[in-house]
């Protein structure tokens, strides 16, 4: 990835997060984000699950354009969920930074047992 791609991506996510926060307080009749928030956390979580399933299906049928679209929907709905829970996307990015360079197997092993 080129150096210029990272800031653009970060700016895109920051703009999306700001737009979601702004629209969360809007009229549910005029904003999809407000409508989701009005329906509550269970509906937001359900939509996130639906989008994840759609992304998996798009990946399995090997349709790149469909997968790109579903991935965008998935990220959008994840950010709506995080916003609803009051979790800034920066916390997710910080967690990814914390895990950088750590084997996925080692990271999972370090988690407390259920």
N, C-alpha and C positions, 0 to 999 in steps of 0.2 A: 504494500500500500504506500502511496506517495505521501510525503509530508503534508501536502495541501489537502488530502482527502480527510484526514482526521479532524481538523478544525471545522470543516464544512459539516461533517457528520455530527459533531458535538453541537454545532449551531442549529442544525435541523432538530435534534432531540430537545435542545433547550427551548426552541420556538414551539415545538409540539407540546412540551410540558407546560409552558406559559399559556398556550391557547386552551389546553384542557382545563387548567386552573381557572382561567377567565370564564370559560363556558359552563363550568360546573355550577356557577351561581346564576346562570341565565334561566329564562323561561323554558321549561321542559317541552313546550310546544314549538319552540324555535331552535332548540339545540339538542342534538343527539346525546352529547355528553351529559347535559342537564337531565335529559329523560332517563338515561341509565342511572345516574345518581339518585334521581327521585324514586326509582324502583328499588334501590338499595343494593347493599353488598352482594347478597345472593344472586341477583340478576347480573351484576357486573362479573362476578366469578363464573357464572354460567356462560356468558358471552365469551370470556377468555378461553374457557374450555372448548367451546364450539370452534373458535378460531384456531386453537391448537390442533384440533382434530382435522379441520379443513387444510391446515398446513401439511399435516402428515399425509393426507390423501393426495394433495397436489404433488408432494415429493414422490410418492409411490407411483403415480402415473407419469412421472418424469416430464412434466410440463413446466418448463422454467418460468414462463410468464405467470402462470397460475401460482406457482410457489412464491415468486417475488411478491405478488399481490397479497397472498395469504400471510406471508411473513410480515408485511407492512400492517395488515389488520391485526395480527397477533401482537406486535409491538405497541400499536395504538391502544388496544384493549388492556394490555399489561400496564401501560402508563395511566390509563383511566383508573384501574384498580389501585395502583400505587398512590395516585392522587387522592382517591377516596379514603385510603388508609393513612394519609398524611405522611407518606414516605417519599422524600425527594429522590429522583432518579440518580442523583449524585451518590446516594448511599449504595445503590446497586452497582454503580461504576466503581466505587471504592472497594466493594467486596470483590469484584472481578480483579481489580488491581492487587488486592491482598492475596488472591489465589494465583496470580501470575507466576509461572515458573514452578508451580507445585503440581505434581502428578495428580490426576483426578482420583486415582486409586488411593493415594496417600491422603488427599484432602477428605475423601469420604471416610477413611479409617480414623481420622482425627475427630470426627463428630461423635457426640455422646450417643451411646446405644439407647435404643427406645425401650 
